[in-house]
Amino acid sequence: MIERIGRRAAAAVRAAGRFGHFLGDLARAVPDVATWGRPTIVQMRRIGVDSLPVALFISAFTGIVLALQASYTFTGTVPLYIVGTVVGKTMMLELGPVLTGLALSGRVGASLAAELGTMKVTEQVDALETLAYDPHAYLVLPRVFAGTVMVPLVVALGIGTGILTGWLTSLGLLDLSTAEFVKGLKLLYRFKDTWFGLAKSASFGLIITLVGCRLGLGTRGGAEGVGRSTTRAVVYSAMLILVLDAFWAVVLL
Amino acid sequence: MIQFRDLRKAFDERTVLDGFTLDVVDGETMVIIGFSGAGKSVALKHVVGLLHPDAGDVIVDGRPVSTLDRAALTTLRRDIGYVFQFAALFDSLTVADNVALGLRRRGLADEEVDRRVAEALALVDLTGTDAQFPAELSGGMRKRVGIARAIALKPRYILYDEPTTGLDPVTSAVMDRLMVRTREHLGVTGLVVTHDMRSAYTVGDRIAMLYEGRVRQVGTVAEIQATGDPVVRQFIEGRPE
C-alpha cells in the first residue's frame, strides 16, 4: 500500500517535472515568430471558427432553459423581469464560459491530442526535428495562441446567443416584453461581468490546448497510446477547467 | 565522419546499446545489420540527437551530439538527411510541400525551392506527383518521397532507417538502386539500418553487425560474406538455429 502510494507520488512529481520542462520549451520557442506565425492563423480557424456550431448550439439551448427555469422559480415571488438578470448574469459569468469550455475540451482537446499523438507515433514529430524545426514552435505554440485568443471570442458569441434565445423565449413563452427583459438584463450588470467571463475563457482556451498538445506529444505505443492520450486530454482539461473556474471565482469575485 | 563512441542506452530496465562503437568514414555507405529490436534504429536516432545517450556519444565532424545546445543541434541537422522507416510524411501536406518544408526552413527563395523540389522528385522517379497527398501514394512511393525530402536539402550525410522494410522484392530493388544513385549523384556519406541482406550487399561499402548492444563484426561486403563468426553467419544466411 505504502509502496503504491510512493510510486504514484513519484510518478506525479515526474509528470509535473515533464510539464514544467514542456513549458520551458514553449517559452524558448516564442521568439521564433517566423515558424509559428503563419500556422497560428490556420489554427485560429480550426480551433475557433470550426468550434462555433457546437458552442452556439449549446449556448442557444442553455439560454432557453435558463429563461424557463428562472420563470418557474420566480413566478409569484419575484418580478418576472428578473429573468433577464438571471439569463444575462449566468450566461456571462458562468454557463457561457464553462459549458463552452467543457464542450471544447472534448472537441479541441481530443482533436489536438489525437493529431499530435498520431504525428508522434508515426515519427512525424521526429521528422520535423530532423528538418531543423522546433516542434514546440511549429506545432504547439500556434495551437496554444489560437486557443487562448479564439476561445474567448467563441464564448462571447455563445453568450450573445444564449441571451438572444433567453430573450426570444421570454417573449414567446413567458409573456415578458422586450423592455422588461432588457430592464432585467441591465439591472445589476457590471462591466466586470463581461471581462471576467472572457478572461476566464482565455484561461480555459490556454489549458485545453496546453493539455492536448502536451499529452499528444507525450504519446507512446501506437494506436492504443493515441487513444489513451485523447481520453486523458478530455478528462484532464475538463477537470482543470472546473478547478480554474473555482480559482477565478475566489480570486476575482 | 560519424563516430559512435561507447554508446549506451537503456529503456527502463532493458539495455539496448551497451558500448556501441563504430566509425563511418566520409564518402562510404555503412550498413548496420542486426536482429529486430537489436537497437539499430536507436543508434541512428542518436546521430541527430533525437535520443540522448545514457553514456558515450556520437561525434559528427568533431561535434559530440549529446553536448550540443539547441542552436548547434539545428546547425548539425542541416548536414544530415534522415529517411524514416515509414517515411514520416506530413499527411496534411502535398508531396511537393513535404519535400519543400526543410528547404523553406532554410530561407531559400520560392523559385529555388521549386527547382530543388522538382530535381529531388525527378531523382526518385516521382515527377508529376507534386500535388498528391501521402495517403494517395503506395508504400514504396511514400518511401521515395522520404528520400526526396532528405536529398533536396543536399546533406553531407543521409541516414536510412529500414528503407526496404515492408516492400515487395521489386520495389526493394528500386529503393536500393535509388540509394546507390543518390550516393553517386550527390557524393553523400550513407548510414543504412536494415535486416534485408540483399539490400545490405547492394548498397553497402561496409557492413557492421549490431548484436547484444555492440558491434559483433564490421567489414567489407566480401569480408562479411566470408565470415566465420557463427552469429553473423546465422544472421546473413537467415537460419533459425
Interface residues (C-beta under 8 A of the other chain):
Chain A: R28 M119 T122 E123 Q124 D126 A127 E129 T130 L131 A132 Y133 D134
Chain B: K45 V48 G49 L50 R70 T74 R77 R78 I80 G81 Y82 F84 Q85 F86 A88 L89 F90 D91 L101 G102 R105 R106 R149 L153
